[in-house]
Amino acid sequence: MNEFSLKPNLLLGVTSVPSQVDGGAVENGWDAWAAAGHIRDGSDPAVAAGHWERWHSDVMLLHRMGVQACRFGIDWARIEPEEGVFDEEATAHVKEELLLLIGMGVRPLVVLHQCADPAWFTKKGGWEKADNLRCFVIYVEHVLRAIGHLVNEYLTFARPNAYVFNGWLYGLWPPGKKNLKSAMAAMSGICMAHLRAYRLIHDVRRELGFSDSRVSFALEYRVFVPHSRLNPLHRAAAAEMERLYQANPAVAMLTGEFRAPLKCPGRERRGTFADFHAIDYGGPGAVAGLRISAPKEDFKDDLGNAIKPNGVFFASRKLLKLRPMNIYLCCGACDVNDSFRSRFLYDSLKLVSESKLPVKRWYYDGFLDGFHWLDGCYARCGLVGVDFATMERAVKRSGEFYAKIIRRGGVSEKLYDKYVADEEYHL
């Protein structure tokens, strides 16, 4: 039997990451990184999917698809293009889009930071300097004063560990550093910024008369395995990567306990600094030294990332041991020709729905094709295709399938036969 019903009270959503879809001249590090020739297909983040100008029609399309929730990202650099100078038109734009989402019955989860910093913040030393953390807190308060009466759910950071490792250790993303000490300093700063922002969001919304605030953070979680299982150095490296990449940051951001090599860049009482677990599942990773690659035996997406949906159990169990909470799960895959995405949706949602995990939200990453970091516009990850020459939108076959899963509350044999049966992953 291939049919299944969604978990009761599970909402299905999509992500909207500003650096990937908004477009426009925004100095958040990725503009200079693209100008320096680091983007593999030569595409420009100033174009992306043009969502900033087409937000109204995009939201209406999302509504027609029946999407129930949206992880709605805000670009710090757009809101605060210069230190202490806030763009009130941009802030009003964000508020207007959120009002439309809410009016269309789509539940927003606001993401305050995802893998991009204002250029002025980077010039000040960024996350490595403890004195700079107040800048993020000031930005968060500005946003909360504008939209705090509309939205009760927030992520302070999404995938900060992927940002730090790619930007401070591997030198692949801005700011382009290659230093473990710098990477751990930046990760420590982000962890502390989350703790302060968590308290601030609750305080501001309480001041506004609301007691229903729900705040968390979303690390990228992966299942690390040794590149060669017979090599003891690779086994040790996999365990160390698990600790550095996700275990220690999770403990710090969730409880306030900084475990070496993270260092607490300030004073903060320990406690619980999340109201739900948010998991951005990144798939398996084979480790040798401090390098990560896709295991050879696993299926791959079109960026070479391993596809193994059952890895979400590993991350979920680790977090639930720290604190028992509901889970908001985010998954995605690059499928340029939309040839296996429906199977990915089916496998992922069936796994979650038949499990005992307390998953309350499942977000597909993402809604639109756009600018996907180093891979630029080649990486077609969206449920909705974008013609980058005309900016026309077209719902993909997988997007149709997702909409029908939402409408039906699961997958029937008929839906399986139509959308999934003929699709296969590839090595």
C-alpha positions in Angstrom: 0.0 0.0 0.0 1.4 3.4 -1.0 -1.3 5.7 0.4 -0.9 7.5 3.7 -2.6 10.3 5.6 -0.8 13.3 7.0 -0.3 13.5 10.8 -3.1 15.3 12.6 -2.5 19.0 13.0 0.5 18.9 10.6 0.8 22.1 8.5 2.6 22.0 5.2 4.5 25.0 4.1 7.4 26.5 2.0 10.4 28.7 2.6 11.1 32.1 1.2 14.8 33.0 1.7 15.4 36.7 0.8 18.9 36.4 -0.6 17.7 33.6 -2.9 14.4 35.1 -4.2 14.1 38.8 -3.5 16.6 40.4 -5.9 17.5 44.0 -5.9 20.7 45.9 -5.0 21.3 44.8 -1.4 24.8 44.9 0.2 24.7 41.7 2.2 28.0 40.1 1.1 26.6 38.0 -1.7 26.6 41.0 -4.1 30.4 41.5 -3.7 30.9 37.7 -3.7 29.1 37.4 -7.1 31.0 40.5 -8.5 34.3 38.7 -7.6 33.3 35.8 -9.8 32.6 33.2 -7.2 29.1 32.1 -8.5 29.5 29.0 -10.6 27.0 30.0 -13.3 27.8 33.7 -13.2 24.3 34.6 -12.1 23.6 37.8 -10.1 21.8 37.8 -6.7 20.5 41.3 -7.6 18.2 39.5 -10.1 17.4 36.2 -8.2 13.6 35.5 -8.7 12.5 39.2 -8.5 10.2 38.4 -5.6 10.6 41.8 -4.0 8.8 43.4 -6.9 6.4 40.5 -7.6 5.5 39.7 -4.0 1.8 40.2 -4.4 1.3 37.8 -7.3 3.7 35.3 -5.6 1.6 35.3 -2.4 -1.6 34.9 -4.4 0.0 31.9 -6.2 1.1 30.4 -2.9 -2.5 30.8 -1.7 -4.0 29.1 -4.8 -1.7 26.2 -4.2 -3.2 25.9 -0.7 0.1 26.3 1.1 -0.7 26.5 4.8 2.5 28.0 6.3 5.5 30.1 5.1 9.0 30.4 6.5 9.3 34.1 5.7 12.8 35.5 5.6 13.8 39.1 6.2 17.1 40.5 4.9 18.9 42.5 7.6 20.9 44.5 5.1 17.7 45.6 3.3 16.1 46.8 6.6 19.3 48.4 7.9 21.5 49.3 4.9 23.7 51.4 7.1 24.4 51.0 10.8 21.6 52.7 12.8 19.8 53.8 9.6 16.6 51.9 9.0 14.8 51.8 5.6 11.2 52.5 6.7 9.9 51.8 3.2 11.5 48.3 3.3 10.1 47.7 6.7 6.6 48.7 5.5 7.0 46.4 2.5 7.7 43.4 4.8 4.7 44.3 6.9 2.5 44.6 3.9 3.5 41.2 2.6 3.0 39.6 6.0 -0.5 41.1 6.1 -1.4 39.6 2.8 0.0 36.2 3.8 -2.1 36.3 7.0 -5.1 37.5 5.1 -4.8 34.6 2.7 -4.7 32.1 5.7 -1.0 31.4 5.4 0.7 31.1 8.8 4.1 33.0 8.8 7.2 31.9 10.6 9.5 35.0 10.4 13.2 34.2 9.9 15.4 37.2 11.1 18.7 36.0 9.6 19.7 33.4 7.0 23.3 33.2 5.7 23.8 37.0 4.9 25.1 40.0 6.8 25.0 43.7 6.0 28.3 44.8 4.5 28.7 47.4 7.3 28.4 44.7 9.9 31.1 42.6 8.3 33.4 45.6 8.1 33.0 46.0 11.9 34.3 42.5 12.4 31.0 40.7 12.3 30.1 37.9 14.6 33.7 37.4 15.9 33.5 40.6 18.0 31.3 40.5 21.1 30.6 44.2 21.0 28.9 43.8 17.6 26.2 41.5 18.9 24.2 44.5 20.1 23.8 45.5 16.4 21.7 42.3 15.7 19.6 42.9 18.8 18.9 46.5 17.7 17.8 45.2 14.3 15.6 42.6 15.9 13.9 45.1 18.1 13.2 47.4 15.1 11.5 44.5 13.3 9.5 43.5 16.3 8.2 47.0 16.8 6.9 46.9 13.3 5.5 43.4 13.0 5.4 42.0 16.5 1.6 42.6 16.7 1.1 40.5 13.6 3.4 37.5 14.0 3.9 35.3 17.0 6.5 32.8 15.6 10.1 33.6 14.9 13.4 32.0 14.0 16.4 34.1 15.1 18.8 32.3 12.7 18.4 29.7 10.0 21.3 27.4 9.1 23.9 29.5 10.9 26.3 26.6 11.2 26.3 26.1 7.4 26.9 29.8 7.0 29.9 29.7 9.5 31.5 26.6 8.1 31.2 27.8 4.5 32.1 31.4 5.2 34.7 31.2 8.0 36.3 27.7 7.7 36.1 26.7 4.0 36.3 30.2 2.5 33.5 29.3 0.0 31.0 31.9 1.0 31.4 35.4 2.2 33.3 36.6 4.1 35.7 34.1 2.6 37.8 33.1 5.7 39.7 29.9 6.2 40.4 29.7 9.9 38.9 27.3 12.5 39.5 29.7 15.4 37.6 32.5 13.5 34.8 30.0 12.6 34.3 29.1 16.3 34.4 32.7 17.3 31.7 33.6 14.8 29.6 30.6 15.8 30.0 31.6 19.5 28.8 35.1 18.6 25.8 33.9 16.7 24.8 31.6 19.6 25.0 34.5 22.1 23.0 36.7 19.7 20.3 34.1 19.6 20.1 34.0 23.4 19.7 37.7 23.6 17.2 37.9 20.7 15.1 35.1 22.2 14.6 37.1 25.4 14.1 40.3 23.5 11.3 38.9 21.3 9.4 37.6 24.3 9.9 40.9 26.2 8.8 43.1 23.3 5.7 41.1 22.4 4.8 40.9 26.1 5.1 44.7 26.3 2.8 44.8 23.2 0.2 42.7 25.1 0.9 39.2 23.7 1.8 36.1 25.7 1.8 33.6 22.8 5.4 34.1 21.4 7.2 31.1 20.0 10.8 31.5 19.2 13.6 29.1 18.1 16.6 28.7 15.8 17.2 26.3 12.9 20.6 24.7 12.6 21.4 22.5 9.6 21.5 18.9 10.9 23.3 16.2 9.0 24.2 12.6 9.6 28.0 12.4 9.6 29.6 9.1 8.7 33.3 8.3 8.1 34.5 8.6 4.5 36.0 5.2 5.0 34.4 3.2 7.8 37.7 1.1 8.1 39.8 4.2 8.7 40.0 5.2 12.5 41.0 8.7 11.6 37.8 9.1 9.5 35.7 7.7 12.3 37.2 10.2 14.7 36.7 13.0 12.2 33.0 12.2 11.8 32.5 12.3 15.5 34.3 15.6 15.8 32.3 17.1 12.9 29.1 16.1 14.6 30.3 17.9 17.7 31.6 21.1 16.0 28.9 21.4 13.3 25.7 20.8 15.2 25.9 19.2 18.7 27.8 22.1 20.5 25.9 24.9 18.7 22.6 23.2 19.5 23.4 23.0 23.2 24.6 26.6 23.3 21.6 28.0 21.5 19.1 25.8 23.3 20.4 25.9 26.9 23.1 28.7 27.1 25.9 26.2 27.8 28.9 26.9 25.6 31.1 23.8 25.2 34.7 24.1 23.9 35.8 25.2 21.4 32.8 27.6 21.6 33.3 30.4 24.1 30.6 32.4 25.7 31.2 36.0 24.5 29.3 37.6 27.4 27.2 36.8 30.4 24.0 34.8 30.1 22.1 32.6 32.6 21.5 29.1 31.5 18.0 28.0 30.7 15.8 27.1 27.8 16.0 29.4 24.8 13.6 27.8 22.3 9.9 27.1 22.3 10.1 24.4 19.6 12.8 22.5 17.8 13.5 23.7 14.2 15.4 21.3 12.0 16.9 22.1 8.6 17.8 18.6 7.4 20.8 18.6 5.2 21.2 14.9 4.5 24.2 12.5 5.2 27.8 13.7 4.9 31.0 11.6 4.6 33.8 13.1 6.6 37.6 13.0 6.2 39.4 15.6 8.3 37.2 18.7 8.3 35.8 18.1 4.8 32.3 16.9 4.0 31.2 15.0 0.9 28.2 12.9 -0.1 28.5 9.2 0.7 29.2 7.3 -2.5 26.4 4.7 -1.9 23.6 7.3 -1.4 21.3 8.8 -3.9 22.1 12.3 -4.9 20.3 15.5 -6.0 21.6 17.6 -8.9 24.1 19.4 -6.6 25.6 16.2 -5.5 24.0 16.3 -2.0 22.9 12.9 -0.6 19.2 12.1 -0.3 18.2 10.0 2.7 15.0 11.2 4.3 15.2 8.9 7.3 18.2 10.9 8.6 15.7 13.2 10.2 15.2 10.7 13.0 18.9 11.1 14.0 18.6 14.9 14.4 15.2 14.7 16.1 16.2 12.2 18.7 19.3 14.2 19.7 17.3 17.3 20.2 14.4 15.6 22.0 16.8 14.2 24.5 17.9 17.8 25.3 14.4 19.2 25.5 11.0 17.5 24.6 9.3 19.9 22.3 7.3 20.0 19.1 9.4 20.0 15.8 9.3 22.2 12.8 11.1 20.4 10.0 12.5 21.8 6.8 13.7 19.7 3.8 14.5 20.3 0.1 16.3 19.0 -2.9 17.8 20.4 -6.1 16.1 18.7 -9.0 16.8 20.7 -12.2 14.4 18.8 -14.4 11.8 18.1 -11.7 12.4 14.4 -12.3 12.4 13.0 -8.7 11.1 15.8 -6.5 7.6 14.3 -6.2 9.2 11.1 -4.9 11.3 13.1 -2.5 8.1 14.8 -1.2 6.3 11.5 -0.9 9.1 9.7 0.9 9.7 12.6 3.3 6.1 13.2 4.2 5.2 9.5 4.5 8.1 9.0 6.8 7.2 11.9 9.0 3.5 11.1 9.0 4.0 7.4 10.0 6.5 8.3 12.7 6.0 9.1 16.4 8.0 12.3 16.0 6.0 15.4 17.3 6.3 17.3 13.9 3.8 20.1 13.7 5.2 21.9 10.6 6.9 20.6 7.5 8.4 23.2 5.1 9.6 22.4 1.6 12.7 24.5 0.8 11.7 26.4 -1.3 8.7 27.9 -3.0 10.4 29.5 -6.0 13.5 28.8 -8.1 16.1 31.4 -7.4 19.7 32.3 -6.6 21.0 29.3 -4.6 24.3 30.5 -3.0 27.4 29.4 -5.0 25.3 27.4 -7.5 23.4 30.5 -8.6 20.3 30.1 -10.7 21.3 26.6 -11.9 20.1 25.0 -8.7 16.4 24.6 -9.4 15.0 23.9 -5.9 11.6 25.4 -6.1 8.1 24.0 -6.4 7.4 26.9 -8.8 9.7 27.4 -11.8 11.0 30.9 -12.7 11.9 31.9 -16.2 14.8 34.2 -15.3 14.6 36.1 -18.7 10.9 37.0 -18.2 10.4 36.3 -14.5 7.3 34.3 -15.4 6.2 31.7 -12.9 5.0 28.2 -13.6 4.0 25.6 -11.0 6.0 22.4 -11.6 4.6 18.9 -11.6 6.0 18.5 -8.1 4.3 21.7 -7.1 1.0 20.3 -8.3 1.6 17.1 -6.3 2.4 19.1 -3.2 -0.8 21.2 -3.6 -2.9 18.0 -3.9 -1.3 16.4 -0.8 -2.3 19.5 1.1 -5.8 19.5 -0.3 -6.4 15.8 0.3 -4.5 15.5 3.6 -2.3 12.8 2.3 -1.6 10.6 -0.7 -4.0 8.2 -2.3 -3.0 5.2 -4.6 -4.2 7.3 -7.5 -2.0 10.2 -6.6 0.9 7.9 -6.1 0.5 6.3 -9.5 0.2 9.6 -11.2 3.1 11.5 -9.6 5.5 9.1 -7.8 5.4 5.6 -9.3 7.6 6.5 -12.4 10.1 8.7 -10.6 13.5 7.4 -9.4 16.5 9.0 -7.6 19.9 8.7 -9.2 23.4 8.0 -7.8 
